[in-house]
Amino acid sequence: MSRTDSAGLFQFDNSYARLPERFYQRIDPTPVAAPSLIRVNAPLARELGLDPSALTSPEAAAILAGNVVAPGSEPLAMAYAGHQFGNFVPQLGDGRAILIGEVIDIHGVRRDIHLKGAGRTRFSRRGDGRAALGPVLREYIVSEAMAALGIPTTRTLAAVATGEQVLREGLLPGAVLARVAAGHARVGTFEYFAARRDIEALRALADYAIARHYPACREAANPYRAFLDAVIAAQADLIAKWLLVGFIHGVMNTDNMTISGETIDFGPCAFMDFYNPRQVYSSIDARGRYAYANQPTIGHWNLVCLAETLVPLLAETEEAGIAEAEHAMAAFGPKFEAAYRLGLTRKLGLGAAEEDTALALELLRLMADNEADFTLSFRRLSEAALDPAKEAGVRSLFKDPAALEAWLPAWRGRLRDAEGMRAVNPAFIARNHLVEDALAAAVRDGDFGPFETLLEVLTRPFDDQPGREVYGLPPRPEQVVTRTFCGT
């Protein structure tokens, strides 16, 4: 590992590295054989105050692959624990990812620069610390699609080929993903210190998270209770947004729930094609714990885990602390329901009355019964709202087109905002078959054309894109993807 001052790309200011040493392991990334840039995210680079052209240099590729430690970088692997499929693991941590530093973006927001696939750390257990090209490109595609949909998410600054192979189900080309986040502290980070009964560290972590993500909480009578309330509200809003675009995270372990309220870790995630509340894609979710409709319940469960860690900070006695935690958690359900129902009725151009909500829920029932495509049903309804002749396009998505005979007139009678529907109903999502096709072309043939085109389409999800209509269509029967994989 070399250190250089030849590429002053990043102006690092590393607040997490100033926390006590037991929060992380200081470790440099492991160099790779032949780093070469696959793609730089120019708009995100500019948002971070970076020069996109400078990021395309060989010096930048060496930094983003982990071969060179840039000036001001203080590489570290973060410690955290987590409940994985409901089972507590007291030590997880960054086993194949290294935080190389933090920058302040053009909006004054602190952002992490994190390299996934950067080599082994003391948290790697039996892993090799590396990442394969396919999962790196999947995260690039889906995280940028989520950002374009307006959903809080980690982002991708760059993807770098390593010139090496990694062993998974066979030998695969390796890559490193440069991930950007408002912060990488997780529910599992709090669980790590709670499991060790390290109250001093819990307090330091909570103070850090408040200062970084929820500074207004410092002015509250009980800052730690205000912090818990803020995280609950952020996660309730996030999960509602997931459901409103048909997104299924696939592995909602507590180590994959950020304190900042961003979506993180796009392993076996998927966007639903045909509406099914019980839909599961993740190959490791055999019992459907993280099915589409279970996500709010799991979000609540994960937040209970966070609340339990904060009990010693919430009040002077354990009994009073538990009472504070329980009172805070009681708000999750109403906050989620309010966000979800408001979003759902907006997708249909309706108001907020009970009758509007009932009408929206009835549509979902009809969609499930008729295996209608989730995204396209709402998009075509947004077109039919402005042109009744286009109702035929909506009916054609249903196994029984007559299923909408009563619903459509009732909806039209309550329609209030036809013009606004297109702004909340995307034409394009990261459909599983398109993602898989793009990954296969890159991994198998070294052809990044499909990856580039798909990214271009997904960064404008609400726009009509003449000539690219195929990217908005459901999969044909032979194209349906039934399982997605973690890829670690």
VEXDREN-2710 file (C-alpha; in Angstrom, 1 decimal):
% VEXDREN-2710
k/r/px/py/pz
1/MET/0.0/0.0/0.0
2/SER/1.4/3.3/-1.0
3/ARG/0.6/6.8/0.1
4/THR/0.8/9.7/-2.3
5/ASP/0.3/13.5/-2.6
6/SER/0.1/13.3/-6.4
7/ALA/-3.7/13.3/-6.7
8/GLY/-5.3/15.9/-4.3
9/LEU/-8.8/14.8/-5.3
10/PHE/-10.5/14.6/-1.9
11/GLN/-10.6/17.2/0.9
12/PHE/-11.1/14.7/3.8
13/ASP/-12.4/15.7/7.2
14/ASN/-12.7/12.4/9.1
15/SER/-15.0/12.7/12.1
16/TYR/-15.6/8.9/12.7
17/ALA/-11.9/8.4/12.9
18/ARG/-11.9/10.7/15.9
19/LEU/-14.1/8.4/17.9
20/PRO/-12.4/5.9/20.3
21/GLU/-10.3/3.2/18.8
22/ARG/-12.8/0.4/19.8
23/PHE/-15.2/1.8/17.2
24/TYR/-13.1/0.5/14.3
25/GLN/-10.0/-1.1/13.1
26/ARG/-7.5/1.2/11.3
27/ILE/-6.4/-0.7/8.2
28/ASP/-5.4/0.2/4.7
29/PRO/-7.1/-1.4/1.7
30/THR/-5.4/-4.3/0.1
31/PRO/-3.9/-3.4/-3.3
32/VAL/-5.3/-5.1/-6.5
33/ALA/-3.4/-6.2/-9.5
34/ALA/-4.5/-3.8/-12.2
35/PRO/-7.1/-1.2/-11.3
36/SER/-9.1/0.4/-14.2
37/LEU/-12.1/2.6/-14.0
38/ILE/-15.4/1.1/-15.3
39/ARG/-17.5/4.2/-14.6
40/VAL/-17.4/7.5/-12.7
41/ASN/-20.7/9.1/-11.6
42/ALA/-20.0/12.6/-12.8
43/PRO/-23.2/14.3/-11.4
44/LEU/-22.5/12.8/-7.9
45/ALA/-18.8/13.8/-8.2
46/ARG/-19.8/17.4/-8.8
47/GLU/-22.3/17.3/-5.9
48/LEU/-19.3/16.2/-3.7
49/GLY/-17.3/19.1/-4.9
50/LEU/-15.0/16.9/-7.0
51/ASP/-13.8/17.3/-10.5
52/PRO/-15.2/14.4/-12.5
53/SER/-12.4/14.6/-15.1
54/ALA/-9.8/14.2/-12.4
55/LEU/-11.6/11.1/-11.2
56/THR/-10.9/9.4/-14.5
57/SER/-7.1/9.6/-14.1
58/PRO/-5.0/6.5/-13.3
59/GLU/-4.1/8.2/-10.0
60/ALA/-7.8/8.4/-9.1
61/ALA/-8.4/4.7/-10.2
62/ALA/-5.5/3.7/-7.8
63/ILE/-7.2/5.5/-4.9
64/LEU/-10.7/4.2/-5.7
65/ALA/-9.4/0.7/-6.0
66/GLY/-7.5/0.9/-2.7
67/ASN/-4.0/0.7/-4.1
68/VAL/-3.1/4.2/-2.9
69/VAL/-4.1/6.0/0.3
70/ALA/-4.9/9.6/-0.6
71/PRO/-3.7/12.6/1.4
72/GLY/-5.9/13.1/4.5
73/SER/-7.4/9.6/4.2
74/GLU/-7.6/7.6/7.5
75/PRO/-8.8/4.2/6.3
76/LEU/-10.8/2.2/8.8
77/ALA/-13.2/-0.8/9.1
78/MET/-16.2/-0.1/11.3
79/ALA/-17.3/-2.4/14.1
80/TYR/-20.9/-3.4/14.4
81/ALA/-23.1/-6.3/15.4
82/GLY/-26.6/-7.2/14.1
83/HIS/-29.6/-9.4/14.0
84/GLN/-29.5/-11.5/10.9
85/PHE/-32.8/-13.1/10.1
86/GLY/-33.7/-12.6/13.7
87/ASN/-30.6/-14.2/15.2
88/PHE/-28.1/-11.9/17.0
89/VAL/-24.5/-12.0/15.9
90/PRO/-22.4/-10.0/18.4
91/GLN/-19.6/-9.1/16.0
92/LEU/-20.0/-8.5/12.3
93/GLY/-18.3/-5.3/11.1
94/ASP/-16.9/-4.2/7.7
95/GLY/-15.5/-7.5/6.5
96/ARG/-14.9/-6.3/2.9
97/ALA/-15.4/-2.6/3.0
98/ILE/-13.2/0.2/4.2
99/LEU/-14.2/3.8/5.0
100/ILE/-11.4/5.9/3.4
101/GLY/-12.7/9.2/4.6
102/GLU/-15.4/11.9/4.8
103/VAL/-15.9/15.0/2.6
104/ILE/-18.2/18.0/3.0
105/ASP/-20.3/18.3/-0.2
106/ILE/-21.4/21.5/-1.9
107/HIS/-24.5/21.6/0.3
108/GLY/-22.5/21.5/3.5
109/VAL/-23.5/17.9/4.2
110/ARG/-20.9/15.4/5.5
111/ARG/-20.6/12.3/3.2
112/ASP/-18.6/9.1/3.7
113/ILE/-16.4/7.6/0.9
114/HIS/-16.5/3.8/1.4
115/LEU/-14.8/1.2/-0.7
116/LYS/-16.6/-2.2/-1.0
117/GLY/-14.4/-5.1/-2.0
118/ALA/-11.3/-3.4/-0.6
119/GLY/-9.8/-6.5/1.1
120/ARG/-9.8/-8.4/4.4
121/THR/-10.2/-6.8/7.8
122/ARG/-10.4/-8.3/11.3
123/PHE/-14.2/-8.5/10.7
124/SER/-13.9/-10.7/7.6
125/ARG/-14.3/-14.0/9.4
126/ARG/-13.9/-16.5/6.6
127/GLY/-14.5/-14.0/3.7
128/ASP/-11.9/-12.9/1.2
129/GLY/-12.8/-9.2/1.6
130/ARG/-13.3/-8.9/-2.1
131/ALA/-16.3/-8.2/-4.4
132/ALA/-17.3/-9.6/-7.7
133/LEU/-18.1/-7.4/-10.7
134/GLY/-21.8/-8.4/-10.9
135/PRO/-22.8/-7.4/-7.4
136/VAL/-20.8/-4.1/-7.8
137/LEU/-22.7/-3.2/-11.0
138/ARG/-26.0/-4.3/-9.4
139/GLU/-25.5/-1.9/-6.5
140/TYR/-24.4/0.9/-8.9
141/ILE/-27.6/0.4/-11.0
142/VAL/-30.1/0.0/-8.2
143/SER/-28.7/2.7/-5.9
144/GLU/-28.7/5.3/-8.7
145/ALA/-32.2/4.2/-9.7
146/MET/-33.4/4.7/-6.1
147/ALA/-31.8/8.2/-6.0
148/ALA/-33.5/9.2/-9.2
149/LEU/-36.8/8.0/-7.7
150/GLY/-36.3/10.4/-4.8
151/ILE/-35.7/7.7/-2.2
152/PRO/-33.0/8.2/0.5
153/THR/-30.2/6.0/-0.5
154/THR/-26.4/5.4/-0.5
155/ARG/-24.9/6.3/-3.8
156/THR/-22.2/5.1/-6.1
157/LEU/-19.3/7.4/-7.0
158/ALA/-17.4/4.9/-9.1
159/ALA/-16.9/1.3/-10.0
160/VAL/-13.3/0.0/-10.6
161/ALA/-12.2/-3.3/-12.1
162/THR/-9.4/-5.0/-10.2
163/GLY/-7.7/-7.1/-12.8
164/GLU/-8.2/-10.0/-10.5
165/GLN/-10.6/-12.8/-10.1
166/VAL/-12.6/-13.8/-7.1
167/LEU/-13.9/-17.3/-6.3
168/ARG/-17.7/-17.6/-5.7
169/GLU/-19.7/-20.2/-7.5
170/GLY/-16.7/-20.1/-9.9
171/LEU/-14.1/-17.6/-10.9
172/LEU/-15.5/-14.2/-11.5
173/PRO/-13.9/-10.8/-12.4
174/GLY/-13.3/-8.7/-9.3
175/ALA/-14.3/-5.0/-8.8
176/VAL/-14.4/-2.3/-6.1
177/LEU/-17.4/0.0/-5.5
178/ALA/-16.9/3.5/-4.2
179/ARG/-20.0/4.0/-2.1
180/VAL/-21.1/7.4/-0.8
181/ALA/-23.4/7.7/2.2
182/ALA/-24.6/10.4/4.7
183/GLY/-23.2/7.9/7.3
184/HIS/-22.6/4.3/7.8
185/ALA/-23.6/4.0/11.5
186/ARG/-26.3/1.3/11.7
187/VAL/-28.7/-0.1/14.3
188/GLY/-26.1/-2.9/14.5
189/THR/-23.5/-0.4/15.5
190/PHE/-25.5/0.5/18.6
191/GLU/-26.1/-3.3/19.2
192/TYR/-22.3/-3.9/19.1
193/PHE/-21.7/-1.7/22.2
194/ALA/-24.9/-2.6/24.0
195/ALA/-24.0/-6.3/23.8
196/ARG/-20.7/-5.3/25.5
197/ARG/-22.5/-3.2/28.1
198/ASP/-20.3/-0.3/27.0
199/ILE/-22.5/2.6/28.1
200/GLU/-19.7/5.1/27.5
201/ALA/-19.3/4.0/23.9
202/LEU/-23.1/4.0/23.4
203/ARG/-23.3/7.6/24.7
204/ALA/-20.4/8.6/22.4
205/LEU/-22.1/7.0/19.4
206/ALA/-25.4/8.5/20.1
207/ASP/-23.9/12.0/20.6
208/TYR/-22.0/11.5/17.3
209/ALA/-25.1/10.4/15.4
210/ILE/-27.1/13.3/16.9
211/ALA/-24.4/15.9/15.9
212/ARG/-24.1/14.4/12.4
213/HIS/-27.6/13.5/11.4
214/TYR/-30.1/15.1/13.8
215/PRO/-28.5/18.2/15.4
216/ALA/-31.9/19.7/16.4
217/CYS/-32.2/16.9/18.9
218/ARG/-29.5/18.5/21.0
219/GLU/-31.9/21.3/22.0
220/ALA/-34.6/18.8/23.2
221/ALA/-35.3/18.2/26.9
222/ASN/-34.2/14.6/26.4
223/PRO/-31.8/14.6/23.4
224/TYR/-31.6/10.7/23.3
225/ARG/-35.4/10.3/23.2
226/ALA/-35.6/13.0/20.5
227/PHE/-32.9/11.1/18.6
228/LEU/-34.8/7.8/18.8
229/ASP/-38.0/9.6/17.6
230/ALA/-36.1/11.1/14.7
231/VAL/-34.7/7.7/13.6
232/ILE/-38.1/6.1/13.9
233/ALA/-39.6/8.8/11.7
234/ALA/-36.9/8.6/9.1
235/GLN/-37.3/4.8/8.8
236/ALA/-41.1/4.9/8.7
237/ASP/-40.9/7.4/5.8
238/LEU/-38.2/5.3/4.0
239/ILE/-40.0/2.0/4.2
240/ALA/-43.2/3.7/3.0
241/LYS/-41.3/5.0/0.0
242/TRP/-40.0/1.5/-0.7
243/LEU/-43.5/0.1/-0.8
244/LEU/-44.8/2.9/-3.1
245/VAL/-42.3/1.9/-5.9
246/GLY/-42.5/-1.9/-5.3
247/PHE/-39.0/-2.2/-3.8
248/ILE/-38.1/-5.3/-1.8
249/HIS/-34.8/-4.9/0.1
250/GLY/-34.4/-8.6/0.6
251/VAL/-32.1/-8.6/3.7
252/MET/-33.4/-6.2/6.3
253/ASN/-31.1/-7.3/9.0
254/THR/-30.3/-4.7/11.7
255/ASP/-26.8/-4.2/10.3
256/ASN/-28.5/-3.1/7.1
257/MET/-30.6/-0.3/8.7
258/THR/-28.8/3.0/8.8
259/ILE/-29.3/5.6/11.5
260/SER/-29.4/8.3/8.8
261/GLY/-32.5/6.8/7.1
262/GLU/-30.8/5.9/3.9
263/THR/-31.3/2.6/2.0
264/ILE/-28.1/0.6/2.2
265/ASP/-26.7/-2.8/0.9
266/PHE/-28.3/-3.8/-2.4
267/GLY/-27.6/-7.5/-2.4
268/PRO/-30.6/-9.6/-3.2
269/CYS/-32.9/-6.6/-3.6
270/ALA/-35.5/-6.4/-6.3
271/PHE/-38.3/-4.3/-7.8
272/MET/-41.5/-6.2/-8.0
273/ASP/-43.0/-6.8/-11.4
274/PHE/-46.4/-8.3/-10.9
275/TYR/-48.1/-7.1/-7.7
276/ASN/-48.0/-9.7/-4.9
277/PRO/-47.8/-8.6/-1.3
278/ARG/-46.1/-11.9/-0.4
279/GLN/-43.4/-11.5/-3.1
280/VAL/-39.9/-12.7/-2.1
281/TYR/-36.9/-12.7/-4.4
282/SER/-34.0/-13.2/-2.1
283/SER/-32.5/-16.6/-2.4
284/ILE/-31.5/-16.5/1.3
285/ASP/-34.9/-15.6/2.5
286/ALA/-36.4/-19.1/2.4
287/ARG/-39.2/-18.3/4.9
288/GLY/-40.2/-15.0/3.5
289/ARG/-39.2/-13.0/6.5
290/TYR/-38.4/-10.0/4.3
291/ALA/-41.3/-10.3/1.9
292/TYR/-42.6/-7.1/0.3
293/ALA/-45.6/-6.6/2.7
294/ASN/-43.5/-7.7/5.8
295/GLN/-41.1/-4.7/5.5
296/PRO/-43.0/-2.4/7.8
297/THR/-43.2/-5.0/10.5
298/ILE/-39.5/-5.8/10.1
299/GLY/-38.7/-2.1/10.2
300/HIS/-40.6/-1.9/13.5
301/TRP/-38.8/-5.0/14.8
302/ASN/-35.4/-3.5/13.9
303/LEU/-36.2/-0.2/15.6
304/VAL/-37.2/-2.0/18.8
305/CYS/-33.6/-3.4/18.7
306/LEU/-32.3/0.1/18.5
307/ALA/-34.6/1.3/21.3
308/GLU/-33.4/-1.4/23.6
309/THR/-29.8/-0.3/23.2
310/LEU/-30.8/3.3/24.1
311/VAL/-32.6/2.4/27.3
312/PRO/-29.6/3.3/29.6
313/LEU/-29.5/6.8/27.9
314/LEU/-33.2/7.5/27.9
315/ALA/-33.7/7.9/31.7
316/GLU/-32.0/7.5/35.0
317/THR/-33.7/4.1/35.8
318/GLU/-34.1/1.1/33.6
319/GLU/-37.8/1.1/34.2
320/ALA/-38.2/4.7/33.1
321/GLY/-35.9/4.1/30.1
322/ILE/-38.1/1.2/29.0
323/ALA/-41.2/3.3/29.3
324/GLU/-39.6/6.0/27.1
325/ALA/-38.5/3.4/24.5
326/GLU/-42.0/1.9/24.4
327/HIS/-43.7/5.3/24.1
328/ALA/-41.3/6.2/21.2
329/MET/-41.9/2.9/19.4
330/ALA/-45.7/3.4/19.5
331/ALA/-45.3/6.1/17.0
332/PHE/-43.8/4.0/14.2
333/GLY/-47.1/2.4/13.1
334/PRO/-49.0/5.6/12.7
335/LYS/-46.1/7.4/11.1
336/PHE/-45.6/4.6/8.5
337/GLU/-49.3/4.3/7.8
338/ALA/-49.7/8.1/7.3
339/ALA/-46.7/8.2/4.9
340/TYR/-47.8/5.2/3.0
341/ARG/-51.4/6.1/2.6
342/LEU/-50.6/9.7/1.6
343/GLY/-48.2/8.4/-1.0
344/LEU/-50.6/5.8/-2.3
345/THR/-53.5/8.2/-2.8
346/ARG/-51.1/10.7/-4.4
347/LYS/-50.1/8.0/-6.9
348/LEU/-53.8/7.8/-7.9
349/GLY/-54.4/11.6/-7.9
350/LEU/-56.8/11.3/-4.9
351/GLY/-57.3/13.2/-1.7
352/ALA/-56.7/12.1/1.9
353/ALA/-60.3/11.1/2.8
354/GLU/-61.0/7.6/4.1
355/GLU/-63.0/6.9/0.9
356/ASP/-59.8/7.7/-1.1
357/THR/-57.7/5.4/0.9
358/ALA/-60.3/2.6/0.6
359/LEU/-60.4/3.1/-3.2
360/ALA/-56.6/2.8/-3.4
361/LEU/-56.5/-0.3/-1.3
362/GLU/-59.2/-1.9/-3.4
363/LEU/-57.0/-1.3/-6.5
364/LEU/-54.2/-3.1/-4.8
365/ARG/-56.5/-6.1/-4.1
366/LEU/-57.6/-6.2/-7.7
367/MET/-54.0/-6.0/-8.9
368/ALA/-53.0/-8.9/-6.7
369/ASP/-55.9/-11.0/-7.9
370/ASN/-55.1/-10.3/-11.5
371/GLU/-51.3/-10.4/-11.4
372/ALA/-51.1/-6.8/-12.8
373/ASP/-47.7/-5.2/-13.2
374/PHE/-47.2/-2.8/-10.2
375/THR/-45.3/0.0/-11.9
376/LEU/-47.0/-0.1/-15.2
377/SER/-50.5/-0.1/-13.7
378/PHE/-49.9/3.2/-11.9
379/ARG/-48.1/4.7/-14.9
380/ARG/-50.9/3.9/-17.3
381/LEU/-53.5/5.2/-14.8
382/SER/-51.6/8.5/-14.8
383/GLU/-52.0/8.6/-18.6
384/ALA/-55.6/7.5/-18.4
385/ALA/-56.3/10.3/-15.9
386/LEU/-55.6/12.8/-18.7
387/ASP/-57.1/10.8/-21.5
388/PRO/-59.9/8.4/-20.7
389/ALA/-59.3/6.6/-24.0
390/LYS/-56.2/5.1/-22.5
391/GLU/-58.1/3.2/-19.8
392/ALA/-57.9/0.2/-22.2
393/GLY/-54.1/0.1/-21.6
394/VAL/-54.7/-0.2/-17.9
395/ARG/-57.3/-3.0/-18.4
396/SER/-54.9/-4.9/-20.6
397/LEU/-52.5/-5.5/-17.7
398/PHE/-55.2/-7.5/-15.7
399/LYS/-55.9/-11.2/-16.3
400/ASP/-59.5/-10.3/-16.2
401/PRO/-59.9/-6.8/-17.9
402/ALA/-63.4/-6.6/-16.6
403/ALA/-62.1/-6.5/-13.0
404/LEU/-61.8/-2.8/-13.3
405/GLU/-65.3/-2.1/-14.5
406/ALA/-66.6/-0.8/-11.2
407/TRP/-63.3/0.6/-9.9
408/LEU/-62.4/2.9/-12.8
409/PRO/-65.6/5.0/-12.7
410/ALA/-65.4/5.3/-8.9
411/TRP/-61.7/6.5/-9.2
412/ARG/-62.5/9.0/-11.9
413/GLY/-65.3/10.4/-9.8
414/ARG/-62.9/11.1/-7.0
415/LEU/-59.9/12.1/-9.1
416/ARG/-58.4/15.5/-8.0
417/ASP/-54.9/15.8/-9.3
418/ALA/-54.6/14.1/-12.7
419/GLU/-51.6/16.4/-13.7
420/GLY/-49.6/15.4/-10.6
421/MET/-49.8/11.6/-11.1
422/ARG/-46.9/11.4/-13.7
423/ALA/-44.5/13.0/-11.2
424/VAL/-44.9/10.2/-8.7
425/ASN/-45.5/7.2/-10.9
426/PRO/-42.3/6.2/-12.7
427/ALA/-42.3/4.8/-16.2
428/PHE/-39.0/3.0/-15.5
429/ILE/-37.6/1.0/-12.6
430/ALA/-34.6/-1.3/-12.3
431/ARG/-36.5/-4.3/-13.6
432/ASN/-34.9/-7.6/-12.6
433/HIS/-34.6/-9.1/-16.0
434/LEU/-33.0/-5.9/-17.4
435/VAL/-30.5/-5.8/-14.5
436/GLU/-29.6/-9.4/-15.0
437/ASP/-29.1/-8.9/-18.7
438/ALA/-26.8/-5.9/-18.1
439/LEU/-24.8/-7.8/-15.5
440/ALA/-24.5/-10.9/-17.7
441/ALA/-23.2/-8.9/-20.7
442/ALA/-20.5/-7.2/-18.5
443/VAL/-19.4/-10.2/-16.6
444/ARG/-19.6/-12.8/-19.4
445/ASP/-18.6/-10.7/-22.4
446/GLY/-16.9/-7.6/-21.0
447/ASP/-19.7/-5.6/-22.7
448/PHE/-20.7/-2.6/-20.6
449/GLY/-23.0/-1.1/-23.2
450/PRO/-26.2/-2.6/-21.7
451/PHE/-25.1/-1.4/-18.2
452/GLU/-24.5/2.1/-19.5
453/THR/-27.8/2.3/-21.4
454/LEU/-29.8/1.0/-18.4
455/LEU/-28.2/3.5/-16.1
456/GLU/-29.1/6.3/-18.5
457/VAL/-32.7/5.2/-18.7
458/LEU/-33.0/4.9/-14.9
459/THR/-31.7/8.3/-14.1
460/ARG/-34.8/9.8/-15.8
461/PRO/-37.5/7.4/-14.4
462/PHE/-40.5/9.8/-14.7
463/ASP/-39.8/11.0/-18.3
464/ASP/-41.1/9.5/-21.5
465/GLN/-38.1/8.2/-23.4
466/PRO/-39.1/7.6/-27.1
467/GLY/-37.4/4.5/-28.5
468/ARG/-36.8/3.0/-25.1
469/GLU/-40.3/1.8/-24.3
470/VAL/-39.0/-1.7/-23.9
471/TYR/-37.3/-0.7/-20.6
472/GLY/-40.7/0.0/-19.1
473/LEU/-42.3/-3.3/-20.0
474/PRO/-42.9/-6.2/-17.7
475/PRO/-40.8/-9.3/-18.5
476/ARG/-42.0/-11.9/-20.9
477/PRO/-42.6/-15.3/-19.3
478/GLU/-39.1/-16.6/-20.3
479/GLN/-37.6/-13.4/-18.9
480/VAL/-39.1/-13.5/-15.4
481/VAL/-36.5/-13.5/-12.6
482/THR/-37.6/-15.5/-9.6
483/ARG/-34.5/-15.4/-7.4
484/THR/-31.9/-12.7/-6.6
485/PHE/-28.6/-13.4/-4.9
486/CYS/-26.5/-11.6/-2.3
487/GLY/-23.3/-12.1/-4.3
488/THR/-20.9/-11.7/-1.3
END
